Structures are given as C-alpha cells and as structure tokens.
Amino acid sequence: MEARAYLRHLRIAPRKVQIVLDLIRNQPADKAMAILKHTPKSASEPLQKLLKSAMANAENNHNMDKNSLYVAECFVCPGPTLKRIRPRAQGRAFHVLKRTSHVTMVLKEKE
C-alpha cells in the first residue's frame, strides 16, 4: 500500500529541487518534515506542503497509520521550460531558460 502526491509546474529548477529531495529520501515522515522545516532552500517550503498532502492522502484515502509512514520514493522530472529574452549590449538578446519541475512523492508504511 502506498500514498502518492504530485506537485506540478513548480517554478524552481529540477537541479535545485533534487538537492532537497536527497535529504529526505527513505526518512520517516515526521523526521522528513523536520528536515524540510530547517533547510534554508527555496524548494523546501513547497516540498513541505507536498509531504503534508501525501501524509493526508495516506491517512484519509488508504487508512494508513501516520506514525509509521516513511518517504519511500521522491523524484523530480523537468517540466515545461519558459523561454525569456534578456537585452544585452549593442542590440543583442540573450535567451534565459526559466525551468520548472514536476515532483512526485510516495509514502509507504513500515512493516
């Protein structure tokens, strides 16, 4: 039995989100929440909301015990990239790629 939660179109680059996800992978859910709360990264706040959502899904939809949950899987995939143009000297234009992320979190119960 597993509970999933998805976060789509997060306006943070996948490389930056991956750093925070590596900290909470295979951790108990309450410890993962504490880690996210005390991590000074911009991705930690949306991931905290995602973890809360996954915990609520586990409790309400699958009747799992919230005290025995752990982060079984968490991964990030690149979402659509927003293309922007930055003006530079002598009439040139530099392309700026604003990357987005799709995050998936899976919680399971310890046996």
C-alpha positions as CSV (number, residue, x, y, z in Angstrom):
1,M,0.0,0.0,0.0
2,E,1.4,3.4,-0.9
3,A,0.2,7.0,-0.9
4,R,1.2,9.4,-3.7
5,A,1.2,13.2,-4.1
6,Y,2.3,15.2,-7.1
7,L,3.5,18.8,-7.4
8,R,3.4,20.0,-11.0
9,H,4.8,23.2,-12.6
10,L,6.9,24.2,-9.6
11,R,8.9,27.3,-10.7
12,I,12.2,26.0,-9.4
13,A,14.8,24.3,-11.5
14,P,14.9,20.5,-11.1
15,R,18.6,20.5,-10.1
16,K,17.8,22.7,-7.1
17,V,14.8,20.6,-6.0
18,Q,16.9,17.4,-6.3
19,I,19.3,18.6,-3.6
20,V,16.5,18.9,-1.1
21,L,14.8,15.6,-2.1
22,D,18.1,13.7,-1.5
23,L,17.9,14.9,2.2
24,I,14.5,13.3,2.9
25,R,14.6,10.1,0.8
26,N,14.0,6.9,3.0
27,Q,13.4,9.0,6.1
28,P,10.4,8.7,8.4
29,A,7.7,11.2,7.5
30,D,7.9,13.2,10.8
31,K,11.7,13.4,10.5
32,A,11.4,14.4,6.8
33,M,9.1,17.2,7.9
34,A,11.6,18.4,10.5
35,I,14.4,18.3,7.9
36,L,12.4,20.4,5.4
37,K,11.4,22.9,8.1
38,H,15.0,23.6,9.0
39,T,16.5,23.5,5.5
40,P,17.3,27.0,4.2
41,K,16.4,26.3,0.5
42,S,13.7,27.8,-1.6
43,A,12.4,24.3,-2.6
44,S,11.9,23.2,1.0
45,E,8.6,25.1,1.5
46,P,6.7,23.7,-1.5
47,L,8.1,20.2,-0.6
48,Q,6.8,20.6,2.9
49,K,3.3,21.2,1.6
50,L,3.7,18.2,-0.7
51,L,4.7,16.0,2.1
52,K,1.7,17.2,4.2
53,S,-0.5,16.3,1.2
54,A,1.0,12.9,0.8
55,M,0.5,12.2,4.6
56,A,-3.1,13.3,4.4
57,N,-3.7,11.1,1.3
58,A,-2.2,8.1,3.2
59,E,-4.3,8.7,6.3
60,N,-7.7,9.6,4.6
61,N,-7.6,7.6,1.4
62,H,-5.7,4.5,2.3
63,N,-6.3,4.2,6.1
64,M,-2.6,4.1,6.9
65,D,-1.1,4.8,10.3
66,K,0.6,8.3,10.1
67,N,3.2,7.4,12.7
68,S,4.6,4.5,10.6
69,L,4.9,6.4,7.3
70,Y,8.2,6.9,5.6
71,V,9.3,8.6,2.3
72,A,9.7,5.5,0.0
73,E,10.2,7.4,-3.2
74,C,10.7,11.0,-4.2
75,F,11.9,12.3,-7.5
76,V,11.8,15.3,-9.8
77,C,11.3,15.5,-13.5
78,P,11.7,18.6,-15.7
79,G,8.5,20.4,-16.5
80,P,8.0,22.9,-19.4
81,T,10.7,25.5,-19.8
82,L,9.7,29.1,-20.1
83,K,11.8,30.9,-22.7
84,R,12.6,34.6,-22.0
85,I,14.8,37.2,-23.6
86,R,17.3,39.4,-21.8
87,P,18.5,42.5,-23.7
88,R,22.3,42.9,-23.9
89,A,24.8,45.3,-25.3
90,Q,24.7,46.5,-28.9
91,G,21.2,45.3,-29.6
92,R,21.9,41.6,-28.9
93,A,19.5,39.4,-27.0
94,F,20.4,36.5,-24.6
95,H,18.0,33.7,-24.1
96,V,17.1,32.9,-20.5
97,L,15.5,29.5,-19.8
98,K,13.3,29.5,-16.7
99,R,12.9,25.9,-15.8
100,T,10.0,24.2,-14.0
101,S,9.7,20.9,-12.1
102,H,7.3,18.1,-11.6
103,V,7.8,16.5,-8.2
104,T,6.4,13.1,-7.1
105,M,6.4,11.8,-3.5
106,V,5.5,8.3,-2.5
107,L,4.9,7.3,1.2
108,K,4.7,3.7,2.5
109,E,4.1,2.1,5.8
110,K,6.8,0.3,7.7
111,E,6.0,-3.3,8.2
